[in-house]
């Protein structure tokens, strides 16, 4: 039997008949064998879209069938109507419509899932026929179901109609209507609400309407308001929904309806209606208070959502109505009550977090008014925002230690995130309240710490400090007159627990820039930080604070250096901290040592590093095993982190003003170089044993890479040694980290004549080893290929002369680049594109490059077009476009011949593009030699054609 290309035949060549569909459904639901289930599912999916579906769907809807079978029939109808509308002849619209009406009426008292599916099918039909073929669709639906039908109970008919009216807007939101039709149908539907809303109002107001009907009415209203219906047309229904909030059974659905109605973007145009909504919202305050008192979290959450929806979406419109300022202020106070709702988030309340964005919005709107109006509102709202700060700091307090002990780790994490949100809000509020906010926090803290009558809880102190730290972390407090007082208060805090200690640390860290300007105060807080270093529970806060102080205040720390180094060494030896904190601690020490005299640096380095060097010597003699590998990587990591920040030439201060307390630049070798030269042989010894291990090699390379980046020219004495070691490493076992370090060296030293010979030798060696790797098959090493392409690009950028070396095989390098363009890994392809984008502009000035491009450029073009044609990820198209642009700019006469020849191949670069489309693309590319952005757009356009995605929903993210 011959297979048709578009759809494989069903299993065992079954026809799409009712009997076979029922068998397949039975198999899908009841066959224990997963293979058979999958086969049945595939076959059923083909059945649904087959022409026979029109026939069997209706038969499957027979009342004697089981719901699963009826459901499949209704689904098939929906698929045919929604996806294959154009296959339906216009003269069949009416019969299809009346059949659907009949079936919906029949199922009104039957299976709910089948009824919903049939309603969705009729909704889809209505959307496709509106407005021309079925002008009053919605009014017709209402009329059809209100007509007396003796066979069907009135309530069942009413529910069926509500179901149909509810799914209609939902089906519209997900329908595949073209854009111009969508706008047309939306406006028709918005007008048709005149047939729907009076019915919904009537059903909600009828005394005898049962709860389940009212529930359905509210859902239906919720669905319709999302069609951007003018808010004034929704007024009566919103009021009815407010009344429904009193009925516990309808509460959730009523909240949803009110929030959806208030939140639609168009609502702010109807200011009078919005003003009318404030009293009913304020009228919920008693219900809210009772809910809070009785611990009914669902009710308080729902009422808060309504208040926030009105305040957050429409604060600008409502503030504009200056004469109604008091009613809006009452709404703001209601939201404040929700922010300060009693209980600890997220354990006894989940509502307060909903309100935080409201406070941002309100503040933004107030600050956006012209000066006069702003002054009026500042006067009204500054006290509100001061109250907000108190409320937020109260909410940020930790519960009692006992209670906190019972919280799950998930609750603790949610509380941490909630506090971060509060911190962001406070930082924002500072814009409104300014320095006065810091003064008030300082006064409260001072009163707390000096009040001997009533000793305060640590939670209270911690929250005030947390508020201070939130602001100081991001806002320049250097001019604040309360910071000296605060620094004076900090040592008075009796630190009785971890959370408080953490916040004290982070507050000191946030003030490190201030300390740099007021060095006499350092001694007030440094002892606290050094003491905290010894406590593993304060690991993150104490280490990060020390690092900030060492970075910001390094020129004032020499008197304390010996002490800091001694304490740090002690905690490092005791292994109190996790790996990442040990690394930060080493960075802190690097900053600290940078400001000392050279002999002091060397003395401290000696005492700091010696124990690790001894350990490393011992490890280098041992047979490699997993535990000594971890120890080696740890020690190498400590060294590289120390060297990352140890910078005596003050590169990192260049951006500061000239008044920086710079020390005279020292003569003689750089201390880091001295240390590196001392340990060089030891590192080589470690390497010789661990050459096979990528992680150890990476750790070794990291030491030198960090040092090169920090020391720049000072690293020069090490260049010959390092080049030689890298060459040996890479020749034995090629690894990406060695190429990355080579690239660093090329970047910094290649243009200096003195260092050119060792760098050139290393570059040529790495290139020839990598070319050999390419001959053996580079597919297993995408990372090496990626790094190699970046190295070639860097060489072309910094020292193009490297490509003039007689023993560099430029042709082989070029071919490797073309091969790399076809890798499946996007980063590798991106790096290869970068290499060609650097190479092509050198055609004229470097003869070997020009020659290779002219001889092999066509192969490059072929690879680029294959990628554009669909071989490569769409995210890479801009990079391919850069190559095409460079080819056109630097090899125009060749490109015009190559592109013609390439495009003449049948089915290339994709069977989906016609010869005319290929010709248009070629001409567009050849014409554009100035505007790179245009070329990128052309390539994106063409790749969509090649992939058959042009004009589909998949192009939306482009």
N, C-alpha and C positions, 0 to 999 in steps of 0.2 A: 504494500500500500504506500503510495507516494505521500510524503509529508508536505503540507503547505507551510510556507515560511512564517505566516503571521501568528498562528496559534497551533501548538502541538495537539494531536488528537487526544481525546479522553482515553483513560486506561481501557484496555481491551476493546478499543474502538467503539465505546458506547455512544449511542445517540443521545441528544439532549431531550429526553422525554420525561413526563411526570414520574413514571415508574423509576427510571434511572436516577432522577434527582432525589426521590425519596430514599432509594437504596443508599446513595452516596451520603445523604444526611444521616442515615442510620449508622453508616460506617464512621462518619465524623464524630458522632456523639457517643457511640457505644462500643466501637471496636477497640480492644485493649492494645492492639499493635500500632505503635506510633507511626511506622512506615505507611500503613494503610490509611491512618488518619490524614497524614500529609498528602498522600495521593488524592484522597477524597476531597481535601480542601482545595488543592490545585484545580481539580476537575470542576468543582462547584464554582470556582471563580471564573473559569472559562464559560460555564453554563450561564452564569449571570449576565455576561456581556454578549452572549450569542443571540442571533435573530430569533431563535426559538423561545427565548425568555418571555417574549410578548404573549406567547401561547400558554406555556406551562405555569407562569406566575399566577394567573387568575384561577387555574385549577387547584393550585396548592392552597389557595385561600378558602377552599370549601370548609364549611363549618364542622364537618366530621373529622377533619385532620387535627393532629396535635399542634400546640402553639409553636414548637420549634420549626415545623414544616411551614406553617402559615407565615411565620416571621421571615423565613427565607424568601417566600413568594413576594411579600411586601417589600423586602430589601431590594430584590431584583428589579421590581417596578421603579423604585426610587433611583437606582443606578441608571436604568435605561432613560428615565426622564431627565435626570440631572446631567448626565455625561453625554448622552447620544440624542439630544433634543433635535438636532438637525436631521436625524434619520426619520423623524415622525412626520408623515404627510399632514398638511394643514387641515384636510377634510376629516382627519380622525381626532382632532383636539376635543370636539364636543362630546363624542362618545366616550373618550378616555376620562373626561371630566365627570360625566354622569356615572360611569362605572365606579370611579373612586368614591364619589358621594355615597352611592348605594352601599359599597363595602364598609365605609366608615360608619354609616348608620347601623349596619348589621353588627359591626364589632363594638358598638358603643357600650354594650353591656358585657362584652367578651374580654379576651386577653388584652391587658393593658399594653404589653410591649408591641403587640401586633397593631393595635389601634394607633400608637404613637408613630410607628413606621409608616402606616398608610397616610396619616396626617402629614408627615414629612414629604411623602410622595406628592400629595395634592398641593402642598405649599410650593414645592419645586415647580410643579406644573403652572401654578398661578403666577409665580415670578417670571417664568419664561413667556407667559401669554400677556402679561401686563405691559403697557396700558392698552395697546392696540386691540389684540384679539380678545381680551377679557377686561373691559374698562372698569367695571365696578366689582372686582373679584371679592373684596372683603365684605362689602355690603351683601353680595349674593350669598356668601357663606353664612352670614348671620341669618339671612332670611330663610335659607334652606333648612337650617337646624331649628328655627323657631316655628316652622310650619308643623301643624299637628300631625303626628304619625302614630296611629293607634298601636302599632306593634312595639314601639320602643318607649320605655319609661322616660318621662320628661327630664328627670335628673340625669339619667345616663346620656340623653341627647345634649343636655347643657354641658356636661363634662367633656363630651366629645368635641363640642364647639370650642370650649375653652382650650382644650389640648391643641386643636388646629390653630387657634389664634395665637397660642404661646409659641408654637414651633415656627410660625411664619417669619417673624423677625429674626429668629435664630438661624433659620435656613438662609435668609437673606445675607446674614453676616458671613456665612461660610460658603456662599454660592460662588460658582466660577463665572459669574456674569462678566462680560468685558467692561472696562472702566466706564465708558460713556453710558452703557445700559444701567450700570450700578447707580449712577447719579439720578438718572431718569426714574428708575423704580423706587429709589429712596424717597423722592419727593411725592410720588403717587401714594406710597404707603403712609407718609406723614399726613397727607390729606385724608386718607381713609380712616385715620384714627377717630374721625367724627362718627363712624359707624360702630366703633368698638367701645370707646370710653363711656358713652351713656349706658351701654349694656353693663359694663363692669361696675359703674357707680350704683346702678339699680340693684345688682346682685349683692353688693357690699352693704347696702342700706336696708335691704329686706330683713325684717325681723326673723323670718322663718328660714333664711338661707343657712344650711348646715355648715359647720366648720370646714369640712373638706372642700366645699365649693368656694368659700371665701379664700381659703388657702390658695386654690387654683387661680382665683381672680387676681390676687396679689402677685402671683408668679407671672401671670399674663401681663399685668401692668409693668412689672419689672422688665419684661422682655421688650415691650413696646417703647419704653422711655429711651432705650439705647439707639433708637432711630433718629435722635436729635429732634424730638417733637418740642415745639415751643413750650416753655415752662408754664406759661399762663394757661395753656390748654390742659395741663396736668393738675391744676390747682385743686379741683374738687377731689380727685383721686388721692392726691397727697394728703389732704385733710382727712379723708376716710382711712388712709393707711395709719395716720397718727392715732385715730380712734382705735384701730385694731391693735395698737401696741398694748392696750389694757388687757387684751385677751392672751393669756400665756401660750395658748395653742397656736396663735397666729403671730406671736411676737417676732420670731426670727425672720419669717417671710416678709413681715411689714417693715422691719429694719432694712432688709435688702432693698425693698421697693423704694423707701424714702431715700436711702443713700444713693441708689442708682439715679433717681430723678434729680436730686440736688447736684450730683457730681457731673452731669453731662456738660461738656465744655461750653455749649451754647447758652447755658442757663444764666450766665452773668449779664446777658442783655436784658433780662426781665427783672430790673431792680425792684419794681413795686411788688412783684410776687415774692421776691427774696425777703423783702421787709415784712411781708405778711407771714413768712415762715418762722420769723424769730419768736413771736409769742408762743406758738405750739411747742417749739423746741424748749423754750424756757419753762413751759408748763410740765416738762418731763422731770423737773428737778426733784420733786417730792418722791416720784417713783424711783429715781436714781438713788436718793438718800436711803430709802427703805431697802433697796437692793444691796447697797453697801453695808448697811447695818446687819442684814440677815446673811451676808456672805454669798449672795446670789451673783456670782461673777459673770454669768452669761448676760443677765439683764443689764448690769452696769456697763459691760463691754459694748452691748448693742446701742444703748443710749449715748455713750461717749462717741461711738462711730458717727451717729447722726449729728451731734453738736460739732464734731471736728469737720465733717463733710461740709457743713454750712460755713464754718469759720475759715477753713483752709482754702476752699475753692473760691470763695467770694469776698475775702477780706478787703481787697482793693475796692470793689464795687460798693461794699457796705460802709467803708470808711469815708468814701466820697460823699455819702449822705450825711453831711455834718450835723443837720438838725436832728438826726436820729442817733447821735453819738451815745446816748445813755443806754438805748436798748442793745446796741452792739457791745458796749462795755459789759452789760449784764451777761451776754453770750460768752465774752472773753472770760469773765469770772467763773462761769459754769465750766468752761474748759480747764481753768486753773484748778477747780475742784477735782476734775478728772485726773489732772497731772499729779495732784497730791493725794490721790485716793489711798486710804490707809492700807497697810500690809506691805510685805516685801515682795518685789518683783523677782522672779517669775513664780514664786511659790504660793503666795496668798492673793496676788492680783496680777493681771496681764494687761490692764487697761492703760496705765500711765504712759507706756511707750508709744501708744497711738498718737499722743498729743504733741510729741516733740517737734515734728516738722511744722506744725501750726505756728509755733513761736518764731521759727525762722521767717515764715511767710509774712506774718504780721509785722515783724521788725522791718523786713525789706520794703514792705508797702509803705510803712510810716516814713522810712528814710528816703523814699522816692518822691515824696510830695515837694512842692515848691516851699521855700523857706517859711512863709507866714503860716501856712497850714501845718507844716511839720512842727513848728514851735508849739502850736496849740496841742497837737497830738502828743508831742514829747511830754508836755506838762501832765496830760492825762495818763500816759502809759509808762513813764519812768517809774512811778511807785509800783505799778503792776509788775514791771520787770524786776524791781528789787525784791518784791514778794516771790516772784518766780525763782530767783536765785536761792532764797531760803527753802522753798518747797523742793527744788531739785537736790540741794545738798542734804535735805532730810531724807529724800528717796535714795540717795547714793549711800546712806549709812549701812554698814554691815549689820546683820542681825546679831543677837547675843551669841557668844562662842558655842554655847550649848546647842542652840537652834541650828547654827551654821554647820555643826558637826553632823546633823541629820540630813543635810542637803546632798543630793546626788551630784556626781561630777558634771552631769549635763546642766543641772540647775545652776551650779557655780559658774559654769562657762557662760550661760545665758546672762547671769547677773553681771559678769565681767564685761560682756559686750554692751549691756544696758548702761553700765557706768561710763564706758567709752562714749556712747551716744550723749550722755549727760555732759560729759567733759566737752564734747564738740559744741553742744548748745551753749554752755557757759562761755566758751571762747568767743562764740558769735555774739552773745549778749554784751560782751565787753565793748563792742562797737557802739552800742546804744548808751551804756552807762559810764564807760571810760574809767578814769583813775578812781572815781568815787567808789567803784565796785571793789577795787583792791583795798581801799581804806576801810570799807565796812567789813570785809573779811578779816583784815588784820585786827580791827577793834574787837570783833567777836572772839577771835582766837586769843587775843591778849586777856580779855575778861575771863575766858575759860581757864587759861593756864595760871592766872594769878589769883583766882577766886579760891580762897582756902576754906570758906564756909561750906560750899557745896562742891565736893570733888566731882569732876565730870567723867563721863564714860569715855573710853578710848575711841569708841565709834564716832562720837561727836567731834573730837579733835581731828580724827583722821579725815572726816568728810570736809571740814573746813580747809585743811591742808590740801586735800585733793582738788578742791575748787581753785585754790591758789595756783597749784601746779598746772592745772588745766590751762590757765590763762598764761602763766609764765613760759610754758613750753613753746608757744607759738607767737606770743606778742612780746615786743621789745620792752622789757620792764626796767631797762637801765636808768630811766629818768624817774622811776617811781620813788616817792619819798618814804614808802612804807617798807621797802625791802630791807634796809639796815635793821629796822626793828624786828622784822620777821627772822632774819638770820640770828639776831640776838635771842629770839624766843626759842628757836629750834633746840638748843642744848637743854632747855628747861623741860622738854617733853619727856615724861617718863614712859619709856618704850616698853610696853608689857607684852606686845604680841606682834606676830609676823606681818599682818596686813598694815598695821600702823607703821612698823619699821620700814616696810617697802615704800610706803607713801612718803615718809621722811626722806628716804634715799632719793626717790624720783624728784622730789621737790628741790633737793640740793642740786641734783643734776640739771634741773630746769633753770637754776639760777647761776650756772657755771659761767656764762658770759658776763653776768653782773659781777661775779667774784673776780674775773680778770681785770675789771675796771676798779675794783676795790680790794686789792690784795691783802690789806690788813685783816680782812674778815675771814681769810681762808682758814686760819687756825681755829676759828670757832666751830667749823663743821668737819674739817678733814679728819680729826680723831674719830668722829662718829662713823665716817665712811670706812676707815681702816679697821675699826672694830667690827663693823658689819661684814667685812670680807671673810672673816673667820666663820661665819654662820652659813652653812649650806642652804638653809631655807631662804636666805636673802641673796642667793647667788646672782640672779639676773640683775636685780636693782642695784646691788652694791658695785658689781663689776662695771655695769654700764655707766654708773655715776662717776666712778673713779676715772674711767676712760674719758668722759666729758671734761672732767676737771683737768686731767693731764693734757688734753688737746687744747682747751681754751686758756688755761692759766700757766702753760709750761714755763714761761719766762720768770714767773714768781715762785716756782716750786723748788729751785735748787736747795734752799735751806731745809726742805722736807724730804729731799730725794732719797737720802740714805734710809730714812725710816720707811718710806713707801716701798723701796726696793726690798728691804728686809721683810716687811709684812707680806708682800706679794710672794717672795721666794718661799716663805714659810707655808703659805696656803697652797702654793703650787706643789711643793714637796709632799704635803699631807694629802694631796689629791682630793681636796674638798669639792672642787667644782667640776661640772661636766665639761666635755671637750670644747664646746663652742665658747663657754665662758673663759676657759684657760686661754683660748686664742685672743679674745677681747682684752684679757688682762695683759697679754704680751704686747698688744697694740698700744695699750695705755702706757706701758713701760717704754715703748719706742718713742712716744711723744715726749715723755718725761726726760729721757736721756738726751733727746735732740738739743735741749737747751743748755746742756752742761759743757764744760771745757773738755777738749779731746782726751786729756789724760784721765779725767773723771769718768768719761764715758767708757774708756777702755777698762778702767778698774771695775766699774759696775758690771760691764758686759762680762768681764772675766768671772766675777763671782756668780753672776746669774746663769751663765751658759755652762760653766765647767761641769756641774753635776750631770747635765744632759749629755755633754760630750763623752763623759766617762761611761754613762749608760749606753750611749750609741756605740762606743768602742767594744763594749761587752757584747752588745747585740750583733755587731758586725762579724764577730767570731762564731756565733752560734749557727747551727744548721737552720735554714729557713723553715718556719712553721707559722700557722695562723696567728698565734698570740704574740710572737715577737714581731710579726709584720705590723700589727696594730700599734705596738709600742714605737716602732721605727717611724711609722706615719705620724704618730702623735708628736714625736720630738721634732721631726722635720717641719711639721705644721707650726709648732711653737716658734721655731727659728724664722720661718718665712713671715709669720705675723709680726714678729719683732722688727724684722727688716722692712716691713711695709711702711712703718710710720717713723722709723729712725732716720731723720733727715736733717743733717747739720747745715745743709746749704740753704735751708728755709724756702724750698720751692713752694711749699704750701702757703707761705705768707705773701706771695707776690701780689695777691689781690687786695691786700690790706693797705692802709694808708702808710705813707713813708715814715710816720712817727712810731712805727712798731719798734719795741725795744729790741732792736737787732743786736746780736753779738757780733764782734768782728769775725770775719770768715777765717777759720783756722787754716794754718799751713800744714803740709804733710799729708800722708795718706788718710783716706776716710776710714773711721773705725770699723764700719761694716766690712770694708774691703779687707782690712787687717784680719778680722775674725774669719771671713770667708776663706782667705788664703791659708789660715791656720787649719781650718777643718776640711780643706779641699780634698786632701788625700783620703781622709776618713770617708767622706761622701763617695769618693770613687770606689772605695773598698765595699761600702754598702751596696753601691750600684752593681758592682761586678757579680754579687750574689743574687741580686733581685732583678736583673735585667728583664726577666720574663714577666715580671709583675707590673701591669700597667699603672696600678695605684701608687706603688713605690716610685716608679719612674716619674709619674706626675708630681708627686710630692717633692722630689729632688728638683725637677724643672721649676716648680712653683717658687722655691727659695730664690733661685737666680732670677726668675721673671719678676718677682716682687722687688728684689734688690735693684735690678736694672731700671725698673719703672721709677723707683724712688730716687736712685742715685744719679741717673742719667749719665752725664760725662764723667762723674767721679768713679764710675764703674770701670773706666778704661783699662786700668792695669790688669783686670781679670779677663779681658776679652780673649787674648790668645789661648790661655788655659781652657777657658770655657768652650771656645770653638773646637778645640781638640777633643775635649771630653764628649761634647755633643756629637761630633763626627763618629767617635768610637761607638757611642750608644746607638746611634741611628743605623750604623752599618751592621751592628750585631742583630738588633731587633727593632725594626722601624715602629715608632709610636708617635701619635699625633702631638702629644705634649712637647716632644723634642722639636717638631717643626714649628710649633707656636713660639717656642723660645727663640729659635733661629729667626723667625719673622721679627720678633722684638729687637734682636741684635741688628738685623738689616735696617730696621726703622731708625734706630738711634745712631748706629756707628758707620753704616755703609758709605756715607758721603764724606767720611774723614779719611784722607789719604793714608794716615798712619795705620788705621785699623783695617784698611780695605783688603790687604792680602789674606789675613786669617778668615775674614768674613766671606771673601770670594771663594776661598778653598772650601769652607763649610757649605756654602750655597751650592757649589758644583757637586759636592759629595752627596748632599741630601737629594739633589735633583737626579743624579745618576742612580742612587739606590731606589728612589721612588719609581724611576722609569723601568727598572728591572721588575719591581713589584707589579707594575702595569702589565708587563709581558706575562707574568705568572697568573694574572687574573686579579684585578683590584676589587671585585664585587664584595669581598668579605671585609673590606676596610674603608667604608664610606667616610669615616672620621679622618683617616689619613689623607684621603683624596681631597676632602674639604679643606683641611689645613694646608695641604700642598698648593691648592689653587689660590688660597689667601696669601701664601708666601710669594708665589709668582707675581700676584698683583702688587704686593708691597714692593717687591724688587723693581718692577717697572715704574712704580710711583717714585721711589726714593733714589734708585741708582740704575737707570736703564742700561748703563754700560755693561752690567752683568750679562746682558743678552748679546754682547759683542765677543764674549770669550770664545776662543776657537773650539774649546772642548765642551761647549754647551750645545746639545743637539736640539736646536730650536724646533725643527720639524717634529721630532718625537714629542716634545713638550706640547706643541700645538695639537697633535693627534690625541694626547692624553686629555687635553681640555675638551676636545670634541666628544670623546668617550664619556667624560664626566657629565656632560650635558644630558646624557641619557640615563643617569642614575635615577632610581625611584625616590631617593631621599632629597626632599626639597632644599635643606641647607647646603648640600653638596652642589646641587644644580645652581643655586644662587651664587655660591662662591666661584663656580666656573664661569658664570656670566660676568662676574666682577673681573675675572682675569682677562676675558676677551675685550671687555669695555676699556681696560687699561692698555691692552696690546694693540688694538687696531689703530689708535691715533699715532702709534710709533712707526707705522709703515714707512713713512717718508724718511725719518731720521736714522733708523737703525736698519741697515741693508739686509741682514739675515732675516729680520722680522718681515720686511717688505716682500722679500723673495718667497718666504713660506706662505704668507697670506695670499699672494698672487697665484701660487701653485695649488694651494689647498683650500682656499676660501670657499670654494663651491661646496666642499664637504661640510664646512661649518654652517653655511646657509641651509644646506639640506637638513642638518641636525636641528637647527633653530626652527625651521618650518615644521618638522615632525612634531616638535614640542608644542608649537602653536596649534598644529592640526589635531591635537587631542592626546598626545603621548604624555605630556607633562601636566602637573597640577595647574589649575587656573590661577592660583595665587602667584605663580611665577611669571605671568605674562608681561608685567612691567619690565622685568629683567631681560627677557628675550627681546622686547621692544628696544631696549638700550643697545643691544648688539646690532639689530637691524639699522638703527639710527647711525651707529658708528660706521658700519659697512658703507652706508650711503654717503656719509660725509667724507670718508677717507679712501674708499675704493669704488667710487661711483661708476666708472666706465666698466669695471669688471662686474659689479652687482647687476647692472642692467642686462648683461648677457646671462649670468648665472640664474637669475630669478626666472627669466624666460624659459631656460632649459628645464629648471626644476619643475615649474608649474605645468610643463607639457606632459609630464608623466601622468598616466591615467590613475584616477583615484588618489592622487597625492595633492596636498597632505591629508585629504580626507575624502571619502567617497560621497560625502554629503554636499560638497560645494561644486557648483557648475563651472565650466570653463570661463563664462562671463564674469562670475563672482571672483574667480582667481585673477583674471585680467585686471578687473577694477582694483583689487587689493594691490597688485604689483605696481600699477600706475600710481596709486595713492602714495605708496611707500617711496617710489623713486622721485616723486615730486616734492616730498617734504624733507628739506635738508636743514631747516632752521628750528622748527618748533617740535621739541622732543615730546611734549605733552600730547600733541596731535597724533604722533606715531603710536604712543601708548593707547590712545583711544581706538585707532584703526586696528591695532592688534587685538584688543579686547573684543571689538565688533566681529573681527574675522574668526577668532577662536570660537565664539558662540555659534557662528554659522557652521564651522567645522564639526562642532559637537552636537549639532541639531538642537541647540538650546535657545536659539534666537527667538525672542518674542514669547518665551515661556515664563512661568512663575519662578523658575530657578535663577533667572537673571536678576531677580529683585535685589540681591545683595551686591550687585555690581555698581 
